[in-house]
Structure formats: C-alpha cells, structure tokens
Amino acid sequence: MPEISRRGFGGLLGGGAVTALSGAATTAEAAPTATAAPAERPFRARTPAAHASRPNLLVILGDDLGWADLSCYGAPHIRTPNLDRLARQGVRFTDAYAGSATCSPTRFSLYTGRYPGRTKGGLAEPVADKSQGLDPAHPTLASLLRKAGYSTALIGKWHCGWLPDYSPTKSGWDEFFGNFGGVLEYFSKLGQLGTYDLYEGDAEYKDLRYYTTVLTERAVEYVSRRHADPWLLNLNFTTPHWPWLAEGDEETGAEIAARVRAATSPAQVTEALNHYDGGSVAKYTQMVQGLDAAVGEVLDALRRSGQEHNTVVVFASDNGGERYSYQWPLSGAKFVLQEGGIRVPTIVRWPARIDGHQVSHEPVFSPDWTATLLELGGARPDPAYPLDGTSLTGYLLRGEDLPERDLFWRVRANRALRRGDWKYYRDAGGTDHLYHLAEDAREQADLARDRPELLAELRRAWEKTASGLLPYPR
C-alpha cells in the first residue's frame, strides 16, 4: 500500500473512520462507510472571528449511544446522514467523554458542571427511586443562564429525580416536557417506577405514540417559535436505550407494558424494561437511524426558523453503548470506566463562529460543555459551587491551547483518570492499569509494570481529587 497520511486515509473512508480514533485505529481496524466525504482537517479557530450576538444553545443527548454508532464515527452498518451532515458543518470530537459511565451521574455533571460526587444525588449510579435527585438549591446550567436572560427548556429524559421534590422546573428550566425516570416503554410511557411517566411541567400528559416521535414534535415546535430572548434547549432523547422498540413496534411494546403492570416488585419492573429477551443488531440499527432522523427534523426546523446561523448545537451521548452497540475498537461498555463506557460521539456546530469539516482530538468531557455554554451565554458560575469543567471557548473561538488538566471519573467499581494521552484505570477487581491511549485506545497493552512511577503519580492525582468528593453511602 502506498504511503498515505492517517488523516488522508480517514478522509478516503468517509467521515473519518480512522481519524476518529486519534491515532489508535489501523487500516484493518477501520470500518469504511458507504460513501466518501471530504477529508476533515485538524481543528483551527476561525481568524479573525466574526462578531455574533449571544447564541441560542441546543444540547442534544442520545441515550446509551456508543462511540462508533454513527457512520461518521465508523459504524459499518448504521447510516446517520443527518448527524454526519452536522459533523461536516462543524467539529467532530474523537476524544470526548461523558461525565460518568451511567445515565444520571452524567446528567448531574452536565447540568451542574461538576463531578457527580459533589452532590448527594450524583452518588446514585443511576437514580432509582424518589429519595434521590438534584437538589433544587444547586445552581445549574439552566438557572445560571436564566439569570443571564435566557429562556430555558428541557424536553425528554430528566433522570435527576421525581416529583414532588425534584423536577427541571425546580432547577432552572422554564419549561419541561418529558419523563422523570431513566427508562420507559416507548408507547405506554410506563417507566421504572411502574407508573405512567410523561409530563408537561408537573402534570401528566397523555400521548401513547412512539416516544421519539412525540419528543421530536415538541422540539420542532420549540425551535420554531418566535423567541424574544436567546434560549437554551436541552433535548434528551431516550433512543437508543432499551427496551428495544422502534416506530411500529406497538405489539412488542404492549407485551412489555403488560409485564410492567403485572410486576409485584421494583425488580420485576426493571426486568421487564431491560428487555433481555429481545432486541437485535438490526433493531438497534433501526433505533439509531430513527434517532438520526429525529435530530434531522429538529435541525431542519431550526434552519427554517432563521436561527441556525447563531445557534450552538452540541450533540453527544450520556455514556457508552450497551449490548447491541458498535464501539470498535474500544473495550468496555456502559457501567465501566474503560473507554467504551465513557468515550462518546460528540459534535459541535456554530456557523456564526466555527468552520466546518473539522476534527478535534482534544480530550474533553461533559462538565467542559457546561463551562463553555455558560461563557458563551454571558453567565457566571456561582462561586459557592466552583465548576470542575474547563471552558472551551478560548480553544474554539480564539485558537488558544487548552490548559493542562486531568479528566477524572469515579464509580463504585472503577476509577479512571486521563492526563494527556495517558490513562490510569482501576478495574472492579482492584487491579491498577496504565494505558497510552494514542497508541492503544483498546486498552490492551497494560504499561503498569513498565512505568510504575507514572502509574503512582496518576494514582495519587486520582486520590487527591477523590478525597474532595462525598463518600458513597454504605
């Protein structure tokens, strides 16, 4: 094979199936997509940057969407033309991470800009009952932006506590339409407490159509409005989280709903919704492609409204994929702190200030986006609740280098810290590992014995940060 640059080869594959992996994928590992696309170029801030007023902020989350589940991240069998187009119009991040390996801790980290372990509710992995939730007194992305003059809305999955104590409308969002829990059957809307879980504000809202369709319609309505003020919309899909249901699967949904209604314990409700006796790669593909179509409808409505140019769109997942997800070449999945559990597809577009066809290999994670969106919106963090994230505005808009910092994760069974290309990881058995991610994103070449001093240094750094967090309840 003639010599060719890694970035050039990734461009030939379309969407960067090789460039996606920050140097880790080889020719054999990369999975080509169906059509060629212009090669991405390394990210570079626009110079000079055009002036723009405070932007609208649209933050879209997929649910349990794996790092390589989009065709622009190398999926060989899933077609995501709308998200691929979003990536071409902005910046695709190859080394972006969720704030945790499960749903609700990541949402805590995004809403607060802080490690989940800073708050009592963030210790739940995930939130599972009405005793747990995001304290309404804690500042959030929404409450801080609202103070700065933004209209705020959350559509979709909240998963940071149930009524009567917890709700988006108690934590800074002017409007809420969606589900409080972490999972629901897509048609009946029966959720993890075994009860109906679709609300508008604090009142039940009856709609038995496919949930992704319902959320898409509501989001299209929101972005199509005439807004007097800049706005923040958190659009949190449940797709492609189990149960494994796509548009048209009412019969399977009814079977799951019947099992939920017949359950006599929370464990039986969870078992029914987990859908361990269902799903397939084909069904999962259908769900991801349905998510892509839904995002496309919302982005089309944004364009028709005339607001596209000055709206920042951030698309990501709340954690790594699960069961049928495609994550090659990463190891691990949801629930663990291997790369497959926390590295997630992340795309940013802002036509007014950021050029398209770009790729960034900078390590970033959920709390960084909180800090970034607050700065873009002219909002100040509450000094009593210092952020753990780093604003990316200097990097994205002015071409500044990101400051050196560690990315930190803690879950009960695992610990992880990334510093540059190095990652310290402790598995559930208590064994410490050291990986060089630029050369080994699959985390198979354990360098702990070769670099004991570095391992010890990163372990100490992890323990120093962990010492400032709340302890897990016994």
N, C-alpha and C positions, 0 to 999 in steps of 0.2 A: 504494500500500500504506500503510495507516495506520501511524503511528509506533509502534514497539514496541521494547523493550529487547532487546539482543543475548541476554542470559541468558533472558529470557522467550521469545524466538523459539526458542532452543535447546531449551527445555523442551517447546515445542509439537512439535518434531521428534522427541522421544523419545530419551532417552539423551544428549542434548547434542551433536548433530552439529555445531552451530555453536559452542556454548560450549566444545567440546572444543579449539578452536584458539586460545584465548587472544587473541581479537580479530582473527585473521587471516582467517577464512573469511567469505565474503559469502553472501547469500541464494542466488546462483547456484551457489556452490561447494559448499554443504552438501547432503549426500545424506540425505533423510529415511528413517527406519526405518519398519518396518511398523506399529507400534502406538505410541500416545502414552504417555508416562510422566510422573510428577510432575516438575516443574522442579527441577533441582538448585539449591541455594543455595551462595553462597560459603562456603568452609570457615571454621568458627569452633570453637575448642576448647570442649568441654563445661565449663560453670562452674556450680556447683563440680563438680570431677571426683570421681566415686565412687572409693572405695578398691578396689583389686584386688590380689591376690597376684601374684607373678611369673607372667607369662603363658607359655603354650606358644607356640611360634613355628613357623609353617608358611609356608615360602617356596617358591612355585611359579613355575617358569620355563617359558614356551613357547620354542620354538627357531625362530629366523628369523621370528617373528610380527611383521608390520608394524604401524605405529602405528594405522592405521584398519581393521585386520582384524576388529575386534569391532563388533557392531551398536551398542554403547553409545559407540563412537568414530566412528560414521558410516558403517560399511560398508553399502552399499545392497542387497547380495545375500547376505551371510553372517548367519546367525542364531545368536546366542550367548546363549541365555536364562539359563544358569547364571552366566556371568561378568557379564551385565547385572544379575542379581539381587545378585551380590556387590558390584557398584558401587553399587547402590541402598542396600545395607546399610552402606556405608562411605564412603570418599572416593576419587574418581576424579581422578587427576593428569593434567593436559593437557600439562605441560611437563616430563615425566620422561624421563630419558635412561639409556641403557646406558653402561657404563664404557668401551666401545670399539665398533668397528663390526663386529667378528667375535666368534665364539663364545668361544674360550678366554681371550683377554685380558679380556673382560667377567667371566668366571668368576673369574679371578685377582683382579679388582678387588672383586668381591662377597665372595669368601672371605677376602681379606686386608684389605679396607677401604682399599686403597692403589692408586695408579696402577699399571697393568700394568708400566710401565717401571721400577718399583722393584725388580723381581725378574728374574732371568735368564730364567726360564721364560715370564714375561709378554711378552717380546720376540717370541716366536713368534706369528705372526698368520695362522693359528692353529697350535697344537701339532700336529705332523705325524709325529713319529717318537719312538722310545723314548729318545732323548738329551735330550728336553725335558720339563719338568714343574715342579710346585710343590714346592719344597724342603720336606721334612717338618719341618725345623727352624724354618720360618717360622710364627709364630702365625697362627691362622685364627679365623674366626667360631666354628667348632665347638670348637676346642681351648680357646679362652678361655671359652666358655660351659660347657664340660665342667668346667673348673676351678671354675666358679661353681656347680656342682651339677646341670647339665642332662644329660639323656640326649640323645644326638645320633645322627642317621641321615641318610644320603643315598641316595635312591632315584632311579635314572635316569642321565642323562648326566653324567659327571665331566669329561672332556676337559681334564684338567690333568696328564696323564702316564700312562704304562703301568707295569705290573709289570715287573721286580721292585723298581724304585726308587721308584715313585710310586703312591699309592693314597689314597682317602679315609680308610681305616683307619690310614694312617700320618700323616694330617694332622688328626686330632682327631675324626673321626666314629666312634662306637662300632660302627655297622652300615653296610654298603654292599650295595646290590643294584642292579646296573645295568651300563652299558657304559663302558669306559675311554676310547674314542675319540670323535671328533667326529661320526661318521655311521655308520649301519649299515643293512643291508637289514632291513626290519621283521619278516620271517618267519624267514629262515635265521639271522639275527643275525651275518652276515658283515660285518665292519667295515672301516675304512680301511686297516688293515694287511693285509687279505685273509684274516684269520683270524676264528674264532668270538669274539664279544665280548659275552657276557652272563655276569656273575659274581655270586656271592653271597660277600661278603668277597673272598678271594683265590682262590677256587675256581670253575671253570666251572659254570654252572647251565644245564641243558638245558630249553628251552621254546621250541617253534617256532611258537607262536601269535603273533598280531599284537602288536607290542611295546607299544603304548599300552595295550592291554587288560592285558597282564602287569604293567606298572608300576602301573596303577590298582588292580589286585587287591592288590598288595603294599602300596601306600599305604593302602588301606582297612583292611588288616589292622593296620598300624602305628597309625593313629589310633584304632582300635577297642580297642586293648589297655588293660589297667589299668596305668597308669604311676605308679610311686612318686614320681617326680621330674618337674618340668617338663621339657619336651622341645623340641628343635629338629629339624624335619624339612625338609631341602632336597629338594624333589620336582621333578626336572628332566626334563620330557618332551622327546622328540626331535621331536614333532609341532609345526609342520608342515614341518620340514626335509625336503628331498629325501632319498632317491628318493620320487617322488610315488605313495604307496601308502596306501590306506585299508583298513579291515576288509573282507575278501572279495576282495582283490586278490592272492591267492596265486599265480595263474598269472603275472602280471607280475613279481611278486617272484621267482619261480623263474627267470625269464629273466635277471633282473639278477644273481641269485646264480650262475647258470651262467657269466656273463661274468666275475664276480669270480674264480671258481675257475679259469677258463681264462687269467686275466691272467698275464703274464710280467714285469710291472714295476709299481712303485707307481703310475705314471701311468695305467696301464690299469685298475687297481683304482679309482682316483679317477674316471676317465672313466665306468666302469660305474655307480658310485654316484651320480654327478652327474645322471644320467638326463636328459641334454639332448634325448633323442629321445622324451620322454614328458611326462606331466602336462597339465593344462589348468586354466582358471579353475574349471570345475565340480569337478575332482578336488581342487584346492586348497581350495575351499569345503567339500567333504566332510571333508577332513583337519582344518580349523579347527573345524568343527562337532563332529567326533569328539573333539578336544581339549576343547572346551567340555563335552561330555557326560562325559568322564573327570573333569574338575575337579568337575562336579556330583556325581558318585558319591562322591568323596573328601569333599566338603563335607557331603553327606548323612550319611556315616558319622561325621563329626566331630560333627554335631548329635545323632545317635542316641547317641553316647558320653557326652553331657552335658558335653563340654568346649568347645563352641562359644563360650560367653559369654566365657571368659577365654583365648581363643586369638587371637593376632595372625596374620592371613593377609595376606601380601604376594604379589600376582600381578604378573608383569612378563614381558618378553621379553629375550633375551640380546643382541639387536641388531635393526636394522631388517629389513624384509621383503626377499624375493628373488623375482624372476621373476613369479610369479602373484599376489604380494601386492598388496593395495589400500592405498595410502598417501596418497591425495589429501587435501589439496593439497600435501603435502611433495614436495620434489625429492630425488633420490638414493635409494640403497638400501644394503643390506648392503655392506660393504667400504669405503665412503667416509664422510667426516665431514660431509656435508650432512645436513640434518635427517632425511631419510628413512633414513639409515644408522644413526642413533643415538637418535632420539626414539622411545620405545616406550610401548605401553599399560601403565599401572601403576595398580593398585587396592590399597587398604589397608582392612582391616576388623578392628575390635576392639570388639565390642558392649559390653564392660565399661567402656570408656573413651571411645569415639569414636562420635558420632552418624552416622546415615546420610543419604542424599540430599544429599551434599556434593561440591563440586568445588574443586580447588586448582589455581591457575595458577603456583605457585612452582616455579622451576627446581630440580630435584633430580636426582641420578644415583646409580649403583649403590653407590659407596663410602659414601654417606649412609645407606643402609639397614644396612650393616654397623655403623656407629657407633650407629645408632638401636637395633638389636636387641641390641647389647651392653649399652647403657644400660638398656633395658627388662629385660634378664635379670640386671642387677646385676653384670655382668662388666666388668673394667677392661682397657683396651688395654695391650699391652706397651710400656713407654716406650722400649724399644730399637727399636721398629718403629712410629713415630707414624703415625696414621691420616691419610689425605687427605680422608676424608669428614667431614661435619658431622652430628652427631646431630640428628634432627628432633623429639626428644621434647618440648623446650620449646615448639615450634610446635604439635605435635599435641595435647599434653595441658594446656598452661598458657597457650596463646594468645600466646606470645612471638613477636616478629618473628624471622625467620631472619637471621643476621648476613650482612652483605655479603661476598660471596666470588665468586671466579671458578670456573666449571666448565671443566675442561681436558681436552683429548684430543690424543693423538699417535698416528699410524700412519705407516708409512714414506712413503706417498704424499701424505698430507694432514696438516694441523694445524688445530685449532679451539680457540676459547676463547669462552665466553659470560660476559658481565658484564651483569646486569640483562636488558634487552631487546636488547642489542647482541651481535652475534656476529662474531668475526674468523675467517675461513676462508681457508686456502691450498689451492688445488687441486693435482692431480698435476702440472700443468704449471708450478708455481711462482708462479702469479699470486695475489696477495692480494686478498681481497674483504671488504666490510663490509656487514652487513645489520642492519636493525631488525626483529626477529622479531615483535614485537607487531603490526606493520603489514604484514609481508612474510614470513610463515613459509615461503613457497615459495622464498625466496631468489632473487628475480629482479631486484629493484631494488638494484643494487650502488652503495653510497654511498661507496665508497673515495675517489673523486675529490672528493666534496663535503665529506668530513670527514677530511682527511689527518692532522690532529693526533690524532684519536681512533684512527684506524687504527694510527698509530705507537705510541700508548700501549698498545693491546691487543697489538700485536705484541711489544713489549718485555716485557709481562707474560707472554705465552706463552713467550718465550725464557728468561726468568728461571726459570720452573718447569721447562722442558725441560732446563736446564743441570744440574739436580739429579738427573736420571734416568740410567739406564745407557744407553750408546750401543748402537745396533743393531750386531750382528756384520756384518762386511764380507763 
